[in-house]
Amino acid sequence: MKLKSKILFTVFVGLSSYLYAQPTLLGIEENNSDIQKIIRASDIQRNEYQSESLALYQGNGRFGCSYGALGLHNRPDQSDTYGNTEYRHIKYWFRGAFNADYLLPLTKIYWESEPENIEKYSQHQSFYDGTLCTKYESKQYQVETTTWFDPVDRDLAGIKIRVKGEAPCIIIKPVLTKHSYSYNQIIEQHYTINRHNDLWDITLSCGNASTHFFVKTTADLVSEDSCLRIRLKQGENIILLSVNSSKPVTVSESIDRTVEWWHKKWESSGCLKLPDVEAQNMWVRSMALILSAYNDDGLGFTPPCAYTGNGWPFSFPQDISYIHPVFLATGNLDIAKAMIEYCVKRIPGMEAYTKKLYGVGGLFIPWEYPYGPLEGYHEPVPIIFEYEIHNSGYMARMAYETAAFVNDENWTKQYAVPLIREIALFYKNICTKGDDGFWHLYVTPSMGQDEMGGSNQKDYLCALFSAKYCFQKAIEYGLDEDGTYSKILKDGLNFPGLLSDRGFYYTCAGSGEQDFGKQKHPVQLNDLAYLPIYGSAQNPSITAYNLRYEITQNAKKPFFHGWTLGEFLLAGSRLGNVEQWLKDWNNLRESDYVDKDWIQIYETSGSHTTSFYSTSNGLLAQSLLNNLVSDWFGKLEIAKCNPWKGECRLYNIYSILGVKINGSISPEKINLELTAWKDCAFELNGIQISMKKGETKKIIKS
């Protein structure tokens, strides 16, 4: 705690010496070479072959997979130690058990045989270029494989293979039988293989869903034994793969525009340069994953482990909301907007879904969001966790914050207002005033975010947080037509009824000391991590943060379920507790939450087959950023939780308060440039600042 106090004291005392002046370059060369060097420094470089090394993810937000150590997918007779290696595409799903929507596997592409001995080996994933290159040699042959997913034609992926010697054949095989991670759904697919001149068509079907997986290659290809067998030629071989699209394209066109797209994307996205190698790698690799897993298609939400096929074959709005703020802060507004616009189009279906489940008006956002229509979805409902009534509040926050960044009244009226109106209405319809004078939330069936706190309980803490946030925003948007929202907030939701003798909130009215230490997730930290309903940290949340290792099951081991450790880190950033943040950060590896090379995050400690859990990548990216720049409590706080001794650099980081931030931060000096992207007024570490759109201020503290 002494470390925390010293850092905060230094920053706040020095604020009176901050200078405001006309903009200069601040000694920062914000050009392509800077960003390129930053991103390339976090590339994955392997020089030793390990057959069971972590497969590496690539995608374009619609189509993706993980590739194994030899540059293609792992063979079917190999164990997928770190999850699936097979193609997935957001448009290929079917409505299966419980009328849930399951994303389906497509095909595997792999070497028919592998070399007995590898003499030279390298694998390089270039995040800046969007490519993965694998080279190896044996006594019989040499191979160089380059893979990419086209971010312009998002139904297309490419593979370029250079061969010298007698390389083995490549097999492309449909994935016909699969046991889903969820609801014991056994997926059985059917296929046909047809040839149309130089284009091969693997047609896959499951239930009422079907898709075409097209293969085009310059190598020799034949169909046999339920697969396509590709015999490689000496020199360069090209394989183009596409889903439901067979547009003519050359490999040079596809790879060139892929590289160009990624260069432009990195240059236009906000970026951090941190003095700690592991933290820097986590920032770049988290950004690479979420930019590979999401786009502005508006076709639906990506599953938590992207298009790896790991974990769940469907998506969760809650998880999306943990990633969404990163898109806003880094200037990827097109992706954030597409998410909201996609949901608004589905309001009628969600209203009917809510009416069917609860018999009330408003929007209850499904815990698992369907790829298809909501009509007939989840009949019957699979599990009690589908009724997590806090969930809707996160969608409201996404809508509100996107509108703030879009800064357009018409867009706000068309998209943000309808969502917030209907979500607030849902909470109003399940809210009643009790004899104690407080307002209570209760509806059946229902479930809390903690998942271990029991079903059909009164006053889930997470739902109280969500309801309060939605009522606040409904009032702000002028939606409190009869004054009910104002009355509820004035009287108070039943937070006091959940306050324990220890000073933190229980997870619901039915829990108590018997649940202490048994929680799966620390929902008491929601107002520090997920829903900004207060202008400062509240005592119950501070107490819960200090007791987080006691509250949460197995945390002391250390072991963390789901996104728990990500929430710990983000809450610590917002509180400014450097000492405790470092404890949580060190537990990322200690608890086997990340792999030894800091490439990705597992869904739960030691859960190796659920790799690339983008949900926690979103939380960690937010935490790394908020250590340096935080606007969580409605004011701009600089270096509130800076755990690093060296210089940190910020490139084009956006704040909801109305400014874009560039510059450097170190314990000795702060050198920032703020550019207003709208007219704004806010507090910066105790100083009031007003700026006009386009105005720039330089802030220096030494």
N, C-alpha and C positions, 0 to 999 in steps of 0.2 A: 504493500500500500504506500510505502514511502516513495517508491519510484513514481507511482501515479501522481502523488501530490506535488512532487518536485517539477514534473513536466507541466502540469496544469498551471502551477504558479508562475513558471517562467513565461508561458505563452500569454496568460492574461495580464500580467504586469506589463509586459512589453507592448500591449495593444495601444497604449497612449502614444507610443512613438511611431505608430504606423503612418506612412506618408501616402498621400493621394496626389497623383500627378498625371500628366499627359502620357499616353501609352508609349512604351518603348519595346524593344525586342527582349528586354530583361535578360539578355545574354543567352536566350534560348533559340536555337535554330530549329524552328518547327517546320522541317521539310521532310521529304520522302526518305532521305538517307537515315534520319533519326529513327523514324518509326520502323523502317525496314530492319535496322540493326537490333532494335528492341525485340521485335517479333522473332527474327531469325535466331537470336540468342537462346530462345526457349524451344528451338527445334528438338525433335527426338533423334538422337544419333546413337546407333548401336553398331558395335564392331565385333561382337561375339555372338555366335548362333546359340540360341537356347530354344529347344523345340516347344517348350511350354511357357514361353514368355508372353506377356500381356499382348493380346491382339490390339491393333491400333484402329481407331474409328475414323471414318470419312463419311461425308454426306453433304446434302445441299438443302436440307429442310423438308424434303419431300421423299428422298430416295437415299438409302445409305446402308452401311454394314461395317463390321470390323474385319480387317485382314490380318492373317497370322504371320508367323515369323518368316515364311518363305514367300511372302508377297501376295499370296492368294488366300482362300479360305482353308481352314484346317480340314484334313481328310475326314470322312465320316467314321473311320475306324479309330480316330484319335479322340481323346477326351478334351472337351472344351473347358479347360481349367478356369478360364476367365470369361466364360459366357459363350454365346453363339457366334459363329462366323457364317453368315448367310445374308442374302439380300432381303430387304424389306422396303415397302413403298406405301405411303399413306393412303393411296387410293385402293389398295387391295386388302379388303377386310370382309368378314362375313358375320351375320347375326346368328350366334350359336346358342349354347346353353344359357338359360335364364334370359334369353333374348338380349344378351349383351353383345357388343360389337368387338370382335377380336381381329387385331392386325395379323395378317397371315404371312408365313414365309414364302419366298419365291424359289430361288435356286441356290445351290452352292457351286462354286468354281474352285477347283483344286488340282494339284499335281497328281497324276495317276500313280506315280511312285516318287520316292524321295531319295536323294543321294545317300550312300552309306557313310561317306566322309565328306565334310565340307572344309575346304582348305582356306578359303578366304571368304569373308562375309561382311556385309554392311547393310544397314537399314536406316533410311533417313526420311522422316516425315517433316516436310517443309510446310509450316503453317502459313507462312507469307505467300507461298505459291499455291497452296491447296493440293499438293501432290505427296505421294508416298512412293519412294524408290527403294527397291530391295535388290541387292547384288550378292551373288555367291558363286563359288567355283568348286568343282570336284575334279577328279582325274578324267572323267568322261565328258564334261561339258561346263560351259559358263552361261549364266543367265542374269539378265538385268530386267526387272519388272517395274513399271511405273503405272500407278493407278490414280484415278481422279473421278469425282462426280461433278458433272457440268452444272454450274449455278445459274446458267442462262436458260438452256433447255433442261429443265429439272427432272425430266424423265430419262435422262441419258447418263451413262457412266462409261468410262473408257479404260482400257488396259493396253499398254504398249510393252512388248516383250522383245528384247534383243537376245539372240541365241548364238552360241558358238559351240559346235560339237553336237553330240546326239542327246538332246534333252528329252525327257519323258513327255508323254502326251498330257494335255489338259482336259479335265472332265468338267462338263456343265451338267448338273443333275438336278431335277426338280426335288424339292423337299416334300415328300408325300405324306408322311405321318409325323405328328408332333404332339407332345403332351404339353398343354399350356400350363403356365405357372399359376393360372387363376381358374378356380372352380372346377378343376379336374376335367377341363375341356380337352377331349381327344380330337385333334384336327386330322382328318383324312382327306387328302386331295386326290384329284384325278388329273390326268394330263394327256395331251396329244402333242406330237412333234410333226411339223410340216415344213416344207421348203418352198419358198417363193423366189425363184432365181437365186440371187446371192444372199437372201435373207432367210434365216431360220426362225421359226415361230414355235416356242414352247407355250401352249395354251394350258393354263392352270385353272382348275375350278374346285370350289368347295361350297356345298350348300347351293345358294342361289347366286354366289359370287364367282366371277371369272375374270381372268386377265391374260394379256398376251405379253410374253417375255421374249423380245426379239434379240437375235444374235447375228452379228455381221463380222466377218473376219477375213483377213488377207491370207491366213494360214489354210491348211487343208482340213476340212471338217466333214465328218460323217455322223450319221445317227445310228446308234446300236446300243443294245443292252440298256434300254430305258434312259439313255443319256445322249449327249453330244460329245464326241471325242475329237479334240483338235490336235492335229499333228503339226508341230511348229517347223518352220523353214529356217534355214540359216539366215542370219541377219535380223531385220526388223519384222515383227508380226504385230498386227493390230487387231484388237477385239473391241467392238462397240456393243454395248448392252443397253436396251431401252425397254421401257414398260408402256404398253398401249400407244406407242408412238414410233414411227419408223421414218422420220424426216431424214432426207439425205444430208449428210454432214461428213466432212473429212476430219481425220484425227487431229490435224494441225489446227483446224478451226476450233474444235472443241477444247483442246488443251490450251491453246493460246488465249481463248476468251475466259477459260477457267482461271488461268494465272492472272490475267488482266483484272478480272472481277475481284479476286482476292486482294490484289494490290490496292485497288480502289477502296475496297471495303475496309481494310486495315487503316488506310490513310484517312478515311473519313470518320472512323470510329474513335471515340474517346479511349485514351490509353494511359497506363501507369508504367513508370519505371522505378522499381524498388531496389534498394541495396542488398536485400536478402535474396539469394538465388532461389530458394524453395518457394518463397512468397511470390517472386516474379514469375517463376514457372507456373505456379497455380493460377495467377492472373491470366497469363497469355493462353494457357491450355484450357482454362474455363471459358474464356471468350471464344477460342477456336471451336470448342465443343458446342456451345449454345448457338454460335453462328452457323455451324454445320447442321444443327438439329432443328432450327426454326427459320422461317422466312416470311415474306409478306404475301404468300399465296392466298391465305384465307380459306384453306381447304379443311382445316381442323387443327386440333392440338396434338403435339408430338408426345409419345409415351415418355415416361421418366428417364429411361435409359436410351433415349433417342431411337434410331433405327437399327440397333444391335439385335433386337429380338430378346434381349435380356429382361428378366423381371416380368412386368405386366404387358399384355398386348393392347392395353387401352391407356387413355390419358386421364389426368387429374387436374381440374382447374386450380386446386390449392397449390399443387406443385408448379404450375405455370406462373402463378402469382409470385413465387419466390424468385423467378428468373426475370419476369417482366420489368422490374425496376432497373435492371442492368441495361436493358435496351434503351430505356429513357435516359439514363445517366451518360450513356456513351453515344447518344445522338442517333440511334437506330430506331427512329420514331416510326418508320414505315412498318416495321414488324409489330411494334406495340399497337399501332392503330388497327392493323389487320386483325389482331386478336379480338379487339372490341367490336369491330364491324361485323366479324363472323358471328359473334354471340347475339348482337342486336337482331340480325336477320332471323335468329331462331327463337326470339321472344315468344311468339305464339305457341310454339311447341313446348317451351319451358313452362309457360303458364298452364297449359293443359296437363303437363307432367306434375306440376305442383298441386293442381286441383285434384288430380287422381290420387296422389299420395296423402294429401292433408285436408282436402275439401275447403281450402281457403284460396283467396286471390293473392297475387304477387308472384315472386320468383324464388323458388328453391333451386339452387344450382346443383345439378347432379354431382355426386362425389366423383363418379367416373363419367366422363363426358363421351357421348356416342359419336362415332364417325358418321353415322347415318341419321335418319329422322328420329325424333323423340316419340313418335307414335309407335306404340307397342314395345317400346324400350323397357327393359327390366321388368318383364311380366313372366314369372314372379320376380320380386326383388331378391337378388342372390344372398346377401348377408346384411346384418344389422349396420355395418359400417357405411352402407349406402345412405344412411339417414343422418349424416353429420351436418347438423343445422347451422354450424358456424360458417360453412363453406361459402355461402352467398356473399358474406361481407368482403371476402377477398376479391371477388369479381367487381364489387362496387368500388373498391380501392383502385383496381386496375383502370376502371372507366374514368374515375375522378382524376387520377394522376395523368392519364393520357390526355384528357381534355385540357389540363393545365399546361401541358407541353405543346399541344397543338395550338392552343391560344387562338381559337376561332369560334366565335359564338354560334355560328350555324352548325359546325361539327358537334359542338357540345350539346346543342338542342336535339340534334338528330341521333346521336349515339350515346353520350354519357347520361343525359337526363333520363331517357327511357329505362335504362338498366337500373339506375339508382332509385328512381321512382318505384319500380316494381319490387326491387329487393327490400327497400325500406317498408313497403306495404306488407310484404311477407312477415317481417319481424313484428310489425304492428299487429298483424292478425293473430300472432301466437303470444302476444304480450298482454298480461292482465295485472291490475293493481291488487295487491294483497292487503290483509288487515293490518300489516306492519307499516303500511304507507309506501312501500317500495313496489316497483313493477317487476313482475316475474315472467320468465320465458318457460313455457312448457307445451309440448306437443308430443303425441305418440303416433308412430314410432320415432325415436330420436336417438342420437348418439353424440358423444363428445369427441373432440379432436385427440384427446389423450389415448383413446382406444382401450385403456385398461380400467376406466372409471365406471363401467357399467352402462347399460342402455336404459332409455326411458326415464332419465333422471330430470329433476327440476333444476333450472338455472345453471346450465353448463357455462362455466366461466368463459370459454372460448366464444360461445354464442352471445353472451352479454357484451363482450368486447365488440363483436361484429355488429350487433344491434345498435350499440351506442355510436359507432362510427357511421353507420348508415343514416341514423336519425340526424346526426350532426350535418352530414352532407346534404340530406334532403332539405333541411332548413336553409342551408347556404344557397341551394338552388331554387328556393322559393316554393318548395313542394309541400310545405306544412299547412295545407289549406284549412284544416279545422283546429289547428293548434295542438294536436295530440302529441306530436314529436317533442315540441317544446315543453309540454306538461310532463311527459315521461322523463325528460332530462332534468327538469327542475325538481321533480319528486325524487328521482333517482332510480336506476335499475338496482337490483338486489346484490350489489357488490358487498355491502356490509355483512349480509347474511352468510357470505362465504369466507369471511376473514377469520383465520385461525388464531389461536393464542400465541403462536410463534410470530405472527405479523405478516404472513403471506396468505393468499387466497387458496382455498380448496378448489378442486376442479369442477365441483358441482354441489348442489345441496345435499346429495346423498352420500358424498364422500366425507372423509374426516381423517383422523390420525391413523386409522387402520390402513389408509392408502399411502401413507408417507413412505417414500422409498420404493414404491411400486409403479410409479408412472412410467409409461413408455416415452412420452414426450413432455417437455416442460412448458405446458400451455400458460403458466403464470407469466411467461416472458413475452406473450403475444404483443402487448402494447409497447414493448421495446424493439420487437423484430418485425411485426407484420401489420399492425394497425395503429397509426399515429393519432391517438384520441386525446392526448394531453400535451401541454406545452412544456412539460418537464417530466423527469423520471419520478414516478410515484413510489412512496415508501413500501407498499406491498410487493411491487415488482423488484425493487432494489433488494429487499429481503429475500425474495425468491431466487434472485440471481446469486446472492451470496450463499444460498443453500442448495444451489442447483445440483451439486454432486450428491447431496443427501436425498433430494426429492426424487431424482430420476434413477430408475432401476439399473443396476450394474455399472453406473457411471464411474464409480470409484475403482473398478477393476484395472484399467478403464475399458469400458465397452459401451457402444452407443447404437441405439436403434434408429434407423431411418435418418431423418434430417436433424436429429437432436443436437449433435455437436456443431452443426452449422448455425443453429439458432443460438447456442451458447456464444459462439464467436461474434455473431452479429449484435447480440444484446450487449456484449462487452465493449464493442466498438462504440455503440451509442451511449453507453454509460461513461466511457473514457477510462476504463480500468485496465491499464497496461499490464500490470502484474498478472491478473487473472486471464486476460486475453492470451498472454504468452503461455500460460498453463494449458489452456484449451488448444492453442496452436500446436504445442508439442505433443498433445495427445492425438493429433491426427495420425501420426505414425505409430505412436505407442499403442494405440488401440487397433491398428491395422485398418484404419478408415480410408487411407490412401495407399497406393502401391509404393514400393521402395524407391522408385524413380520419380515420384510425384507427377505422374501422368494423368491420373483420373481418381475418382472417388467411388468407393463401394457404397451400395445402398445402406448397408449395415456393417459394423465392424466385422471383418473376416468373411464377409459374404462375397467371395471372389467371383462367383458366376453372375452376380448382378453388378458388373462393372459399368463405368460411364454413367453414373447417376447424376444427371444434369441438374436435378433439383438442388442438391447440396452445392454443386458448382455455382449456382446462382446466389446462394446464401454466402458462400465464401468470397465470391467476387464483390458482393455488396460490402462485406466486412472489410476487405482490404481497402476498398475505396473510402468507406466511412471512417476508417482510422485517420485519414488525412482530411477529408472533406465530408461533413455531415450536415444535412438540413432537416433531420428527423423531427426536431422539436420546433420547427417553424422559424428557425434562425440559422445563419451560416456559422458553423463551428470548424475552425481550422486546427489541424494537428491535435484533435481532442484525445486520440488514443494512438499516438505514433510510437510504435515499439522499436523503430529502426534507428540506428545511430548515424547512418550515412545520409546522403542526399536522396530525396524522392522527387520524381518529376511527374507533373500532371500535364496531359495533352487533351484539350477539348473535352473537359468533363462538364456536364450540364447539371445545373441545380434547378429544382422546381421553383425556387425563389425568383428565377428570371435571369441568371447569369451563366455564362460559359467561363470555365476557369482553366488557365494555363499557368505554368510556372514551376517553382521548386520549393521544397520544404525540407529543412534539416533542423536538428536541435539548435544550431547556431544562427540560422537565418531563414526567413520566409520571404520569398520573392515571387509574388503572384500578379497576374493580370486578369481582371474581371471584365468581361464584355457582356453587356445587357442584350439578351435576345428579345426582350419586351420591356416596356416601362415597368419599373419595379422599385420597391422600398423594403428593406429588411435590416435585421440586426446582424452585425459581424462581430462575434466575440465581445459584445457589449457596446459596440459603436453603431449608430444608426446611419444607414447608407441609402440614398435615393439615386436612381439612374434612369436615364431615358434610353429607349431602344436604340441600339447601335453605339451607345456611349461606352468608353473603356476607361477603367481606373487601374492604376498601378498601386500595389500594396507591398510595402517593404518593411520588414522588421529584422533588425540585426542585434 
